[in-house]
Amino acid sequence: MANVSYTEDNIRSLDWREHIRMRPGMYIGKLGDGSSADDGIYILVKEVIDNCIDEYVMGYGKHIDVEIKDGKVSIRDYGRGIPLGKVVDCVSKINTGGKYDSKAFKKSVGLNGVGTKAVNALSEYFRVQSVRDGKTKVAEFSRGELVKDHRQAKSGDDNGTLVEFQPDDSIFKKYKYRKEYLENQLWNYAYLNSGLKIKYNGETYYSKNGLLDLLDRKTNTESNRYPIIHMKGDDIEIAMTHGNQYGEQYYSFVNGQNTTQGGTHLSAFKESVVKTVQDFFSVTANKSFDRKDILTSIIAAISIKVEEPVFESQTKTKLGSTDIGPEGPTVRTFINNFLKTTLDNFLHRNQEVADALKKRIMQSERERKEIAGIKKLANQRARKANLHNKKLRDCRVHFSDSSRKADEETKLRTMIFITEGDSASGSITKARDVQTQAVFSLRGKPLNCFGLTKKVVYENEEFNLLQHALNIEDGLDDLRYNKVIIATDADVDGMHIRLLLLTFFLQFFPDLVRGGHLYILDTPLFRVRDKKQTFYCYSEEEKLQAVEKLRGKAEITRFKGLGEISPGEFADFIGENIRLEPVMLNEDTEIDEVLTYYMGKNTPSRQKFIIDNLRVEKDEIEEDEEVEEIIDPVVPAEAEA
């Protein structure tokens, strides 16, 4: 072994700015390009708005102005304003802030004194302005370095704080803010802070009824099995109903923070709902129900407030606190006591709701028992199929020991490509990052499962093996990959396979889509090159631009299938420069209506939509039947019945 010097020269101390820029994941989670709701650029926005929300909670300022254009963010609150003499320190000195004074910010979201410092360090431009009692103070930074410290001046503006920043594109490469993610983020703030008005690019976000409004917006009231139950108490608010969808749908919050990964409060909520419902029907109907049947198809939102909450990461997506406060009960006891009284009383007073809930639970029970035998045989078949050798080329995070703990950052980078055909799966398999990227190969076109029950997931070998590969049979808690990517050819057949896979996930595993885990791989359509340069183009427009750059003398290759792209080229398209389109559900999207329109029996309106929107080159269509197959997808006899 070579001798390596270890002296005083090897010891280095990083200042706050250097450390944040060198290890941004410690402060904002993953970086990303904006294609995921938890990418860093949204965390930057959140960190600033959290401070505005804390002012509102303390009783100062009833509205917040947010403007985001061309990647530049502007956020203005009308609270007390940062004390003018501490404006620079509050955004550039780590562990500096008013939130260490527990009397001022007893149940605040951000307690680490890091948030705006991270935004400052990770922005190529950062400007903060405080207005306080007729005076104002401005400071400007670049990548955490103070560029201009303005003198205090007189001001006629309302009190409050304005923060403007532009993320550093050397860190957030090719980033883009997506309106859908921002809107969801802002609506959550509105639901959790009834009476607060947030204006974003001219639109107003406002809620009068809190979590009741959230579920009302997130669900189709016509498909809810009973009216939303809304319960409020000191430091706790809950809204819940049951629908017709598969899976469980939760929205959980702590001190206004959307805990997308749940935590102790969500676990306690599920445990308490099950116990309360079991006890209620045991007494009133002499019935004993299983936990799975009670939680199937539940749609619920829970928000609690905790003193000095402990989260499992700086991005605060999972609560780790076990106690409500230093002198309070445990989170589990607090939530259980609330539901035991409030939900039980509600069910006793509202017999129609109790009857509808019992009917939904009994339906889930019948469905579970119906597939029990099929499920056992399907699981045995999956083991015999030697899934991990034949269908799935796994990544090293899962290779040898499924119980091995990977670090959070590595888990966030795990992804699985779902492909069709040996050539496509072979190219991706050779080009992938074996550490974090897996490949699942389909055999032919999947079944159109629209209108079928979950029994088909176990009866159909491809679907059964796919759910086993993802490990989502019993929910998303043990999902093996952070990103599930549909990688199909950009031709008619490929689009059809994509549509069939989307139907499968939306029909049986909508939580996967709502959780932001499902993506479409975008691959280049053309390669334009000469002897010196090569351009990969994702559209006709990009192709024309590339030809122009090469002064018209170029070799143009049209990739008709993924199998035509060599592994050497593929490595770039699924590596650092990967382009992914997230599959997103808008808040007013009704899955049943969407699937009926696109995958149900053929309708003139759908034919017209597809004909108007289908854009393919003539040489891609060899037979009219290929187009007909999309316009009128094959619906199995079971679905028609």
N, C-alpha and C positions, 0 to 999 in steps of 0.2 A: 504494500500500500504506500502510495506517495505521501511524503511529509507535507502537511499543509500548515502554514504559519497561523498562529492564533495569538495576536498581540493586541495592544490597545488600539491599533489602527483598524482592527476588524470590528470594533464596537462602534455602532452608529446610533445616534439619537435622532428620530424624525420629529419635526414639529407637527402640529395638528393637521395642517394643510397637506403636507407630504404624505402623512399616514393615510388620510382619507383617500387621496388620489391613488396611492399605491395599493390600498386594500378597500376599494369601494364596496365590495360585497359585504364587509363587516358592518356597514352603515346603512346601505339601502337594498341589500339582497342582491339579486342578479341584475345585470345591466340590461341586455335585450335591446330590441329596436322599436319597441312599441306594439309588437304583434300580440303580446300577452298583457293581461290586465295588471299583473304584478311586476311588470318591467320597471326598471329604475326611473325612467322619466316620469312615470305616474307617482312614484314614491316621492320625488322631488316636489311635485305639486301638493301632495298630501301633507308633507312636512310643514309647508308654509300655511296651508289652510287650517291645519290642526291648531296653530297658534291663534288664528282668527276665531275659531270655534271656542277656544278656551276663554277668549274675551267675552263672547256672547253668553256663554254659560255663567260667567261671573256677573252678567247683567249689563254689559257695555257693548253697544252697537247692535242694531237689529238687521243689518244687511251687509253682504260681502259682494264685491265686484270682482269678477274673474274674466280675463280676456286672454285667449291663446290664439295667436296667428303666426304662421310661418315659423313655428318652433319657439317663438318668444312668448314668455308667460308673464302676466301682470295680475297681481292679487292685492286688493285694497280692502282693509277692514275699517270699521268706524268705532273701534274700541278706545282705550285710554291712550294708545300710542306708547312706544318704547320710551322710557325716560331718556331725554335728549343726551345726557352725558354718558349714557351707556349704549348708544346705538351701535358704535363700532364693535365694542366688546361682545354684545349679544349675538353678533353674526360671525365673529372671528376668533373668539376665545372659548375653547372647549370647556364644558362644565360651567358655563356662565349663563344665568337666566333666572327669571322670577319664579320658576316652577320648583325651586328648592325650598321656597317658603310655603310650607304645606297649608298655611292658613289662607293664602291667596289662591292656590291651585290644588285644592284637596283631592279632587278626583279628575286630574288632568290626563290627557292622552299621552303627551310626551313628557317624560320625567328625567331624561338623561342629559339634557342640555346640549344635544348634538344636532338635532334636526336641521335648523337653518345654516349651521356651520357646514354640514355636508352639502347642502344645496349650493352654498357659496363656493366651496372648494371644487365642486364638480361642474361649475358653470363657467363658460368662457366670458360671460358678462353677468354681473350681479350688482343690483342697485337697491338700496334700502332707504326709505324716507319715513321719518316719524313726524307727526304733527301733534303738538301738545300745548294747549292753552295759548294759542296765538303765536307760537313759535314753531320752527321746523328745523330739522337736521337731516342732511343727506350724506351718504357715503357710497362710493362706487368701488367695485372690486373686479379683478379678472383672475379666474382660477384660484381664488382665495387670497390673492395679493391685493392689498389696499392700493388703489390707483389714485383716488382723489377723496380727500376728507374735507367736505365743505364746512364752512363756518355756519353757526346757527344764524337763522334769519327770521324775520317776521312773516307770519302767514295768516291769511284769512280763511283757510280751509278748515273743515271739520277735523276734530281729533281722530287719530287712527294711524295705521301703519300701511305703507305701500311697499311691496317687494316686487321687483322685476328681475327676471333672469332668463338666460338662454343656455340650455345644456351644452356642455363641451362636446362637440362632435368627434373629437379625438378619443373620447371615452364611450360615448353613446353613438356608435357608428351607424350611419344611414337610418337614424331614428325618425319616427313619424308619430305624432299624437293622433290617436283614433278617437273620433267624436263619440262613438258608442261607449268606450271605456270611461271617458271623461264624464259623460252624462250620467252613467251609472254611479260613478264616484260622487258626483254632486247631489244626485237624488238621495243617496244614502245619508249625506250630511243633512239634507232637508227633513227626511223622515225622523231622524234622531234628534232634531232640534226644532220641534214644532214652533211655528211663528217666525222662524228665521227666513229671510229672503236672500237667495243667492242669484245674482245675475251673471250669466255666462254667455259672452258674445251676443248680447241682446235678448236672450231668453231667460225667463224667470223660473226658478225652482223653489217651490213653497209647499209645505205640508201643514195641514191643520190637525190631522188625527194620527200622526206618528206612524207606528208600525201597522196600524189598520190600513192606512193609505198605501204602505209598502206592499202588503199582500194583495190589496185590491188591485194594484197596478201590475203585480207580478203574476197574477192568476186571472183566469177567465171565470168570472163569478157564476156563469151558467154551468160550468163543469165541476164546480165545487160541490161536494156532497152535502154540505151544510154551511150556513152563513159563518163568516169569519168570527171566531171567538177572540175578543180583545180584552186583555187584562192588564191593569196598571197598579203598581204599588210604589212604595218608597224605594228608589234605586233599582227598580225592575219593571220591565214592560214586555209583554208577550202577546203575539197574535198567532192563531193557528187554525187550520182547517184540513180537510182531506180532499184529494182530487181523484182522478181516474188514471193518473199516470203511474208508470212503474218507478220504483225507487223512492227515495226520501229527498226532500228539498228543504234546506235550511239557510237562514240568513242570521248570522250571529254577530253581536257587537259588544264591546266592552269600552265604557267611557267614550262612546262615539266612534271607536275604531272598528272597522269591519274585519272581524277575525275569520278570514276565509278558510283557515284550517281548523277552526273550532277551538277546542281546548277544554279546560275543566268545567266551564259554564255550560257548554253544549252537551257534554257527556252527562252532566247532572240533570239538564233539562230532559233529555231522552229517558233517562232512568226514572225521573219523577213523573213524566207523562205516563209511562208504562205502568208504574205502581199505582197511580191515582185511578187510571182507567180500569185496571184489573180489579182494584178494590171496589170501585163503583158498581161494575157489572156482576161482581161476585155477590154483592148484597142485593141489588135491584133485579137481577135476572138469573141469579144462580148459575152464572156462566164463568168459565175460566178460559181466558184468552192468552195466546202465546205472544211474546214480545214482538216477534217479526211481523205478525199479523196486525198488531196495533200500530206499528210504525210504517208499514207499507203505505205508500201514497200520501204520507203526511206532508203538509207544507206549513212551515212555521218560521217565525222570526222571534228572536229573543235579544233583549238588550239589558245589560246590568251595569251598575257603577260600582267600582272597587277602589278603595284607597290604595294608592301607590301600587298599581298593578304590575305583576311580573309577567313579561312575555318571553317566549322562547327564542326570539330573535329581535334585532333592531327594527325590522319592518313590522313587528307587532301583529302577525297574522294568526298566532296561536297563544291563547292564554295559559299561563302556567301557574297562576296564583291558586292557592287552595283556600285562602281566607278572604272574606269581604273587607276586613280591615284589622288593625292591631287589636281591637277590642271586640270585634264582631264575630259572628258564627262562620263556619266554613262555607264556601261557595255551594257545596252540595246540600248542606242543611238549609241554607238560606232559600235556595230555589225549591227544594222539596217542601218546605213548610208553606211557601207561597202557593204552589200548585195544589198541594193537598187540601188547602182551604178554598182557594179561589176557583179552581177548575171543578172540584167536586161540588161546590155550591152551585156553580153555573149549570152543570149537568142535571142536578136535582130540580132546578127551577125551569129548565128548558127541555121538556120531554121530547119534543120533535127533533131537537139537535141530538139528544142522546140516542134516539131510535135510528137516526141517519148514521151516526157514528158506529153503532152496533152492526148495522147492515153492511157498512163498508168493511169492517173488521171481519165479519163472517164471510164476505166475498173473498177477501184475501186468504182466509183460512182454507176455503174450498179450492182455490187455485193452487195454493201451496201443496195441499194433499194430492191434488190431481197429478202434479208433476213429480212427486216424491220418488215413485218407482222409476220413471223415465230418467230422472236426474242421477240416480244411483248407477244405472246402466251406462249412461253417457259419460260419467266420470271414470268408470272402468275402461270404457272405450278410449277415452282420452289418454289414459295411462298406457294402454297397449299401443297406441299410435306413436308412442315415443316422441311426443310433441316437441321437446327441446332439441331433438336432432334432425327431424324431418321438416317440420313446418316453421320452426322458429330458430333463427340464428341469433342467439341471445348476446347481450353485452356483458362485459366482464364484471360490472357491478352486481350481476346476478348469477355468474357462472357457477362457482363451486359451492357457495354457501349462501343459501337464500336468507339466512338470518343475519348475515354479516351487515354491520351498520356502515353505510356510506355517509360521508359528510353531507350536510344540507346542500352545499353548492353543487356537488356532484349529482345528487338526486335531482336537482332542478334542471340539470343538463341532459338527463336521460330521455331518450325518445325511441319510438318504434315506428318503422315505415311499413305500412301495409301495401303490398304490391300484388300484381297479378302476372303470372307467367315466369318461366325460368330465366329468360334473358334479362328482364328488368330486375328481378330479385338478385340475380347473379352479379349484375353491374354494381348495384348498391352495396351488396355484401362485400365485394372486393374494395369498394371505395370508402366505406364507412369508418368512423372512429370506433374501434372495437371496445373501447372503454365504456362508452355511454350510448352507442347507437345499436339498436337491434332491428332485425328484419323478419317480417312474417309474410309468407308467400301463400296467396290464395290459389286454389285450383279452379280456374274458370270463373264464370260470373256467379256472384252470390244469389241466393233466393230473394225474390221480392217478398219481404215479410210483412208488408202493410196489411193491417187488419187481422193478423194472426196473434195468437196468445203466446206467452213466454215459453210454452211447451215446445215451440218450434226451435228455440235456441238449443235445447238439449237433443232434439230429434235430428237436427241438421248438423252434420259433422263439422263443416267449415265454421259455422257460428259457434258451436260448442268449443272447438279448439281455440278460436279467437278469444272468447271470453276467458278461457283458462290461461292463455298467454298473457292477457292483461291482468288477470286475477281480480275480476270485477264481479264475480258471481254473487257475492254478498255485499256489494256496495263499493265505494271508492276508497275506503280506509286503507286498503292494501294494494291500491293501484301501483303497478310495478314501473310505470314510465310516466314522467311528467307530461310529455307530449306524445299524442297518438296522431300519426301523420298518414293521411291517405295519399299514396303515391301511384297515380295511374296515368296512362298515356293521355295526351291532349288531343285525342280523336274521339269519334262518336262512341266507339266501344268503351274507351276509357272514361268518358263522361257518364256513360250508363252505369258502369261499375261504381263510380264515385257516388252516383245517386242512390244506388242500392245499399251501399255501405252507410251513407248518411241516414237512410231510412231505418236501417238496423239500429244504429246508435240512438237516434231520436225516439224510436218506438220503445226500445227496451232499456236503454241506459242514458236517459236525458240528462242525468246528473253529470255525466262526463262532458257534455256540451256546455251546460250551465257553469261548470267548474272551470271552463277555459282550457280544457285539455285537448280538444280536437282541432286539427289543422289540415289544410290542403297544401301539398308541396307544389310550388311553382317552379317549373323547369324551363329552360330556354327552348324556343321554337326554331331558332336559326343559329347557325354558326357562319360568321362572315370573316374571311381571312385572306391575307396575301402572304407573301414569303416572310414578312417581318412582324405583322400584327394579327391578332385574333380577337374578334368580338363575339360575345354570346348575347343574343337578342331575344327578349321575351315578348316582343310584339312586332307587328309589321312596321310601325313607326320607328322603333329602335333599329330594325334591319335597314331601313332607308337611310337613317342617320349614319350607320356604320359604313354603308356603301359609299356615302358621300365623303366620309373621312378618308376612305381608301381611294378616293378620286375615281370611283366607278370601276376600278380594276380589282375585282374581288371574286373569290370562290364562295358561293353561297350553298350551304347545306341545310335542308329542311329536316329536322328531327321529327319523324312521324311516331316514334315510340321511344320509351325509356331505354329499351334494349339496344337502340342504335347509338346511345351515348356511351363512350368508352369509360371504363372505371377511372382512368386517369383524369378525364374531364369531370366525371361525376363527383369526384372528391371535392372539387371547388364548389359545386352546387349544393352539397349537403354539409359543407364545412362552415367556415367563417362567413361566407357570403350566401348562406342559405336564405331562401325567400319562402316565407310561410304565410298563408292567408288563414287567419283564425276563423273557425265556424262559430258565429255568434248568434244568440237569440235575443232579439229586441224584447223590451219589457212587455210589449203588447202582443208578442208572438204566441199564438195558440197552436201547439204542436199538432193536435188532431186535425185542425183546419188545413195546415200546411201540407201534411202528409196526404190528406184526402184529395187536395187539389193536384198535387204533383204525382202521387203514386196510386190513387184510386182508379175507378173506372174512367175511361176516356170521356172528356167533356169538350164541347166546342170551344169554350173559353180557354182551356189549357192548350188545345191545338193551336189556337190563334196566338197565344203567348209564346209558345215555342217557335212557331214559324217566324214570328216577328223578331225574336231575340236570338235565333240560332245563326251562328256565323261560322261556316266551314268552307274550306276551299273545295272546288269541284272535284279535284282528283282524290280527295279523301273519301268521297262517297262512291262506292263501286256499285251498290245496289240500293234501291229505294227502301228496302226492308230495314236497313240499318237505321234510317231516320224514323220509320214507323215504330221501331222497337222502343225508341225513347218516347214518342208521342203516345203510344199505347202499350205501356209495359205489361208483361205477362203477369196476371194476377192469379195465384193458385186457386183451385176450386174451393179450398177451405175458406178463403177470404171472401169469395163471392157468396158462399152460403151464409 
